[in-house]
Amino acid sequence: MFKIFSLVVAVLFVLLGLVLGLLNPHEVLFDGYFVQIHLPLSLLLALSFILGLLMGAVVILSQVWRAKWQLARCQHQNQKLEADILQLKSEQVMWQTEMAKAQQTVSPQIEQKENQ
């Protein structure tokens, strides 16, 4: 479905480019900083559009890369925290068993003192 949608959008942009080329055959002067060029208006519009797309793609890619880096960092922190939680749970179980053993050894001693 996505491929069909992408194909339809691409065809629409090609048709739009053809229409712009047919409707704007006049030459215009492109005045850059160091160069002046006579170009057809349709070509200048197409080049401007492509340049805008490329600049937008660079901005979006930088944001995606930053988000992926942050996600990887958070996943790494999450793994560390999971390991810490497992260690604390195992220490808690060990502490509870030691307390239970200590209570079992103390209880008979208390009963002996009470009986005396």
MARTI-715208 format. One record per atom (N, C-alpha, C): chain; residue in one letter; residue number from 1; atom name; x, y, z. Coordinates in steps of 0.1 Angstrom, whole numbers, plus 5000, padded with zeros to 4 digits. Layout:
N
PT  mol  type  seq  atom  east  north    up
PT    A     a  NUM    CA     X      Y     Z
...
END
This chain:
116
PT  mol  type  seq  atom  east  north    up
PT    A     m    1     N  5008   4988  5000
PT    A     m    1    CA  5000   5000  5000
PT    A     m    1     C  5009   5013  5000
PT    A     f    2     N  5019   5012  5008
PT    A     f    2    CA  5028   5024  5009
PT    A     f    2     C  5035   5026  4996
PT    A     k    3     N  5039   5015  4989
PT    A     k    3    CA  5046   5016  4976
PT    A     k    3     C  5037   5022  4966
PT    A     i    4     N  5025   5018  4966
PT    A     i    4    CA  5015   5024  4956
PT    A     i    4     C  5014   5039  4959
PT    A     f    5     N  5012   5042  4971
PT    A     f    5    CA  5011   5057  4975
PT    A     f    5     C  5023   5065  4970
PT    A     s    6     N  5035   5059  4973
PT    A     s    6    CA  5047   5066  4969
PT    A     s    6     C  5048   5067  4954
PT    A     l    7     N  5044   5057  4947
PT    A     l    7    CA  5044   5058  4932
PT    A     l    7     C  5035   5068  4927
PT    A     v    8     N  5023   5069  4933
PT    A     v    8    CA  5013   5079  4929
PT    A     v    8     C  5018   5093  4931
PT    A     v    9     N  5024   5095  4943
PT    A     v    9    CA  5030   5109  4947
PT    A     v    9     C  5041   5112  4937
PT    A     a   10     N  5050   5103  4934
PT    A     a   10    CA  5061   5105  4925
PT    A     a   10     C  5056   5109  4911
PT    A     v   11     N  5046   5102  4906
PT    A     v   11    CA  5040   5105  4893
PT    A     v   11     C  5034   5119  4893
PT    A     l   12     N  5027   5122  4904
PT    A     l   12    CA  5021   5136  4905
PT    A     l   12     C  5032   5147  4904
PT    A     f   13     N  5043   5144  4911
PT    A     f   13    CA  5054   5154  4911
PT    A     f   13     C  5060   5155  4897
PT    A     v   14     N  5061   5144  4890
PT    A     v   14    CA  5067   5145  4876
PT    A     v   14     C  5057   5153  4867
PT    A     l   15     N  5044   5150  4869
PT    A     l   15    CA  5034   5157  4861
PT    A     l   15     C  5034   5172  4864
PT    A     l   16     N  5036   5175  4877
PT    A     l   16    CA  5036   5189  4881
PT    A     l   16     C  5049   5196  4875
PT    A     g   17     N  5060   5189  4874
PT    A     g   17    CA  5072   5194  4868
PT    A     g   17     C  5070   5197  4853
PT    A     l   18     N  5063   5187  4847
PT    A     l   18    CA  5061   5189  4832
PT    A     l   18     C  5051   5201  4830
PT    A     v   19     N  5041   5202  4838
PT    A     v   19    CA  5032   5214  4836
PT    A     v   19     C  5039   5227  4839
PT    A     l   20     N  5048   5227  4849
PT    A     l   20    CA  5055   5240  4851
PT    A     l   20     C  5065   5243  4840
PT    A     g   21     N  5071   5232  4834
PT    A     g   21    CA  5080   5234  4823
PT    A     g   21     C  5072   5239  4810
PT    A     l   22     N  5060   5235  4808
PT    A     l   22    CA  5052   5239  4797
PT    A     l   22     C  5047   5253  4798
PT    A     l   23     N  5043   5256  4811
PT    A     l   23    CA  5037   5269  4813
PT    A     l   23     C  5047   5280  4815
PT    A     n   24     N  5060   5277  4818
PT    A     n   24    CA  5070   5287  4821
PT    A     n   24     C  5082   5285  4812
PT    A     p   25     N  5081   5287  4799
PT    A     p   25    CA  5093   5285  4791
PT    A     p   25     C  5102   5297  4790
PT    A     h   26     N  5098   5308  4796
PT    A     h   26    CA  5106   5321  4795
PT    A     h   26     C  5119   5320  4802
PT    A     e   27     N  5129   5326  4797
PT    A     e   27    CA  5142   5326  4804
PT    A     e   27     C  5143   5338  4813
PT    A     v   28     N  5149   5336  4825
PT    A     v   28    CA  5151   5346  4835
PT    A     v   28     C  5165   5347  4839
PT    A     l   29     N  5169   5358  4844
PT    A     l   29    CA  5183   5359  4849
PT    A     l   29     C  5184   5355  4863
PT    A     f   30     N  5193   5345  4866
PT    A     f   30    CA  5196   5341  4879
PT    A     f   30     C  5208   5348  4884
PT    A     d   31     N  5207   5357  4894
PT    A     d   31    CA  5218   5365  4898
PT    A     d   31     C  5223   5360  4911
PT    A     g   32     N  5234   5352  4911
PT    A     g   32    CA  5240   5347  4923
PT    A     g   32     C  5251   5356  4928
PT    A     y   33     N  5258   5353  4938
PT    A     y   33    CA  5268   5362  4943
PT    A     y   33     C  5279   5365  4933
PT    A     f   34     N  5284   5354  4926
PT    A     f   34    CA  5295   5356  4917
PT    A     f   34     C  5292   5353  4903
PT    A     v   35     N  5280   5349  4900
PT    A     v   35    CA  5277   5344  4887
PT    A     v   35     C  5262   5349  4883
PT    A     q   36     N  5261   5352  4870
PT    A     q   36    CA  5248   5355  4865
PT    A     q   36     C  5245   5346  4853
PT    A     i   37     N  5234   5339  4854
PT    A     i   37    CA  5230   5328  4844
PT    A     i   37     C  5216   5331  4839
PT    A     h   38     N  5214   5329  4826
PT    A     h   38    CA  5201   5329  4820
PT    A     h   38     C  5196   5315  4820
PT    A     l   39     N  5185   5312  4827
PT    A     l   39    CA  5179   5299  4828
PT    A     l   39     C  5164   5300  4825
PT    A     p   40     N  5159   5289  4820
PT    A     p   40    CA  5144   5288  4819
PT    A     p   40     C  5138   5289  4833
PT    A     l   41     N  5127   5296  4834
PT    A     l   41    CA  5120   5297  4847
PT    A     l   41     C  5116   5284  4852
PT    A     s   42     N  5112   5274  4844
PT    A     s   42    CA  5108   5261  4849
PT    A     s   42     C  5120   5254  4855
PT    A     l   43     N  5132   5255  4849
PT    A     l   43    CA  5144   5248  4854
PT    A     l   43     C  5148   5255  4867
PT    A     l   44     N  5147   5268  4868
PT    A     l   44    CA  5150   5275  4880
PT    A     l   44     C  5141   5271  4892
PT    A     l   45     N  5128   5269  4888
PT    A     l   45    CA  5118   5265  4899
PT    A     l   45     C  5121   5251  4903
PT    A     a   46     N  5124   5242  4893
PT    A     a   46    CA  5127   5228  4897
PT    A     a   46     C  5140   5227  4905
PT    A     l   47     N  5150   5235  4902
PT    A     l   47    CA  5163   5234  4909
PT    A     l   47     C  5160   5240  4924
PT    A     s   48     N  5152   5250  4925
PT    A     s   48    CA  5149   5256  4938
PT    A     s   48     C  5142   5245  4946
PT    A     f   49     N  5132   5238  4940
PT    A     f   49    CA  5125   5228  4947
PT    A     f   49     C  5134   5217  4952
PT    A     i   50     N  5142   5212  4943
PT    A     i   50    CA  5152   5201  4947
PT    A     i   50     C  5161   5206  4958
PT    A     l   51     N  5166   5218  4957
PT    A     l   51    CA  5175   5223  4968
PT    A     l   51     C  5168   5224  4981
PT    A     g   52     N  5155   5228  4981
PT    A     g   52    CA  5147   5228  4993
PT    A     g   52     C  5145   5215  4999
PT    A     l   53     N  5142   5205  4990
PT    A     l   53    CA  5140   5191  4995
PT    A     l   53     C  5153   5186  5001
PT    A     l   54     N  5164   5188  4995
PT    A     l   54    CA  5177   5184  5000
PT    A     l   54     C  5180   5190  5014
PT    A     m   55     N  5178   5203  5015
PT    A     m   55    CA  5180   5210  5028
PT    A     m   55     C  5171   5204  5039
PT    A     g   56     N  5158   5202  5035
PT    A     g   56    CA  5149   5196  5045
PT    A     g   56     C  5153   5182  5049
PT    A     a   57     N  5158   5174  5039
PT    A     a   57    CA  5162   5161  5042
PT    A     a   57     C  5174   5161  5052
PT    A     v   58     N  5183   5170  5050
PT    A     v   58    CA  5195   5171  5059
PT    A     v   58     C  5190   5174  5073
PT    A     v   59     N  5181   5184  5074
PT    A     v   59    CA  5176   5187  5088
PT    A     v   59     C  5169   5175  5094
PT    A     i   60     N  5160   5169  5087
PT    A     i   60    CA  5153   5157  5092
PT    A     i   60     C  5162   5146  5096
PT    A     l   61     N  5172   5143  5087
PT    A     l   61    CA  5182   5132  5090
PT    A     l   61     C  5190   5136  5103
PT    A     s   62     N  5194   5148  5105
PT    A     s   62    CA  5201   5151  5117
PT    A     s   62     C  5192   5149  5129
PT    A     q   63     N  5180   5152  5128
PT    A     q   63    CA  5171   5150  5140
PT    A     q   63     C  5168   5135  5142
PT    A     v   64     N  5167   5127  5132
PT    A     v   64    CA  5165   5113  5133
PT    A     v   64     C  5178   5107  5139
PT    A     w   65     N  5190   5111  5135
PT    A     w   65    CA  5202   5105  5140
PT    A     w   65     C  5203   5109  5155
PT    A     r   66     N  5200   5121  5159
PT    A     r   66    CA  5200   5125  5173
PT    A     r   66     C  5191   5117  5181
PT    A     a   67     N  5179   5115  5176
PT    A     a   67    CA  5169   5107  5183
PT    A     a   67     C  5173   5092  5185
PT    A     k   68     N  5179   5087  5174
PT    A     k   68    CA  5184   5073  5175
PT    A     k   68     C  5196   5072  5186
PT    A     w   69     N  5204   5082  5186
PT    A     w   69    CA  5215   5082  5196
PT    A     w   69     C  5210   5083  5210
PT    A     q   70     N  5200   5092  5212
PT    A     q   70    CA  5194   5093  5225
PT    A     q   70     C  5186   5080  5229
PT    A     l   71     N  5180   5073  5219
PT    A     l   71    CA  5173   5061  5222
PT    A     l   71     C  5183   5050  5226
PT    A     a   72     N  5194   5049  5219
PT    A     a   72    CA  5205   5039  5223
PT    A     a   72     C  5210   5042  5236
PT    A     r   73     N  5212   5055  5240
PT    A     r   73    CA  5218   5059  5253
PT    A     r   73     C  5208   5055  5264
PT    A     c   74     N  5195   5057  5262
PT    A     c   74    CA  5185   5054  5271
PT    A     c   74     C  5183   5039  5273
PT    A     q   75     N  5185   5031  5262
PT    A     q   75    CA  5184   5017  5263
PT    A     q   75     C  5196   5011  5271
PT    A     h   76     N  5207   5017  5269
PT    A     h   76    CA  5219   5013  5276
PT    A     h   76     C  5217   5016  5291
PT    A     q   77     N  5212   5027  5295
PT    A     q   77    CA  5209   5031  5309
PT    A     q   77     C  5199   5021  5314
PT    A     n   78     N  5189   5018  5306
PT    A     n   78    CA  5178   5009  5310
PT    A     n   78     C  5184   4995  5314
PT    A     q   79     N  5193   4990  5306
PT    A     q   79    CA  5199   4977  5308
PT    A     q   79     C  5207   4977  5321
PT    A     k   80     N  5214   4988  5324
PT    A     k   80    CA  5222   4990  5336
PT    A     k   80     C  5212   4990  5348
PT    A     l   81     N  5201   4997  5347
PT    A     l   81    CA  5192   4998  5358
PT    A     l   81     C  5185   4984  5360
PT    A     e   82     N  5182   4977  5350
PT    A     e   82    CA  5177   4963  5351
PT    A     e   82     C  5186   4954  5359
PT    A     a   83     N  5199   4955  5355
PT    A     a   83    CA  5209   4947  5362
PT    A     a   83     C  5210   4951  5377
PT    A     d   84     N  5209   4964  5380
PT    A     d   84    CA  5209   4968  5394
PT    A     d   84     C  5197   4963  5401
PT    A     i   85     N  5186   4964  5395
PT    A     i   85    CA  5173   4959  5401
PT    A     i   85     C  5175   4944  5405
PT    A     l   86     N  5179   4936  5395
PT    A     l   86    CA  5181   4922  5397
PT    A     l   86     C  5191   4919  5409
PT    A     q   87     N  5202   4927  5409
PT    A     q   87    CA  5211   4925  5420
PT    A     q   87     C  5205   4929  5434
PT    A     l   88     N  5198   4939  5434
PT    A     l   88    CA  5191   4943  5447
PT    A     l   88     C  5181   4933  5451
PT    A     k   89     N  5173   4927  5442
PT    A     k   89    CA  5164   4917  5445
PT    A     k   89     C  5171   4905  5451
PT    A     s   90     N  5182   4901  5445
PT    A     s   90    CA  5189   4889  5450
PT    A     s   90     C  5195   4892  5464
PT    A     e   91     N  5200   4904  5466
PT    A     e   91    CA  5205   4908  5479
PT    A     e   91     C  5194   4908  5489
PT    A     q   92     N  5182   4912  5485
PT    A     q   92    CA  5171   4913  5494
PT    A     q   92     C  5167   4898  5498
PT    A     v   93     N  5167   4889  5489
PT    A     v   93    CA  5163   4875  5492
PT    A     v   93     C  5174   4869  5501
PT    A     m   94     N  5186   4872  5498
PT    A     m   94    CA  5197   4867  5507
PT    A     m   94     C  5195   4873  5521
PT    A     w   95     N  5192   4886  5522
PT    A     w   95    CA  5191   4892  5535
PT    A     w   95     C  5179   4886  5543
PT    A     q   96     N  5168   4884  5535
PT    A     q   96    CA  5156   4878  5542
PT    A     q   96     C  5159   4864  5547
PT    A     t   97     N  5167   4856  5539
PT    A     t   97    CA  5170   4842  5544
PT    A     t   97     C  5179   4843  5556
PT    A     e   98     N  5189   4852  5556
PT    A     e   98    CA  5197   4854  5567
PT    A     e   98     C  5190   4858  5580
PT    A     m   99     N  5180   4867  5578
PT    A     m   99    CA  5172   4871  5589
PT    A     m   99     C  5163   4860  5595
PT    A     a  100     N  5158   4852  5585
PT    A     a  100    CA  5150   4841  5590
PT    A     a  100     C  5158   4831  5597
PT    A     k  101     N  5171   4828  5593
PT    A     k  101    CA  5179   4819  5600
PT    A     k  101     C  5183   4825  5614
PT    A     a  102     N  5186   4838  5614
PT    A     a  102    CA  5189   4844  5627
PT    A     a  102     C  5178   4843  5636
PT    A     q  103     N  5166   4845  5631
PT    A     q  103    CA  5154   4845  5640
PT    A     q  103     C  5152   4831  5645
PT    A     q  104     N  5154   4821  5637
PT    A     q  104    CA  5153   4807  5641
PT    A     q  104     C  5163   4804  5652
PT    A     t  105     N  5175   4809  5651
PT    A     t  105    CA  5185   4806  5662
PT    A     t  105     C  5182   4814  5674
PT    A     v  106     N  5177   4826  5673
PT    A     v  106    CA  5174   4834  5685
PT    A     v  106     C  5162   4829  5692
PT    A     s  107     N  5152   4825  5685
PT    A     s  107    CA  5139   4820  5691
PT    A     s  107     C  5141   4809  5702
PT    A     p  108     N  5149   4799  5699
PT    A     p  108    CA  5151   4789  5709
PT    A     p  108     C  5158   4794  5722
PT    A     q  109     N  5167   4804  5719
PT    A     q  109    CA  5175   4809  5730
PT    A     q  109     C  5165   4818  5739
PT    A     i  110     N  5156   4825  5733
PT    A     i  110    CA  5146   4833  5741
PT    A     i  110     C  5137   4824  5748
PT    A     e  111     N  5133   4813  5742
PT    A     e  111    CA  5124   4803  5749
PT    A     e  111     C  5131   4797  5761
PT    A     q  112     N  5144   4794  5760
PT    A     q  112    CA  5151   4788  5771
PT    A     q  112     C  5152   4798  5782
PT    A     k  113     N  5154   4811  5779
PT    A     k  113    CA  5155   4821  5790
PT    A     k  113     C  5142   4823  5797
PT    A     e  114     N  5131   4822  5789
PT    A     e  114    CA  5118   4824  5795
PT    A     e  114     C  5114   4812  5804
PT    A     n  115     N  5119   4800  5800
PT    A     n  115    CA  5116   4788  5808
PT    A     n  115     C  5124   4788  5821
PT    A     q  116     N  5135   4795  5822
PT    A     q  116    CA  5144   4795  5834
PT    A     q  116     C  5138   4803  5844
END
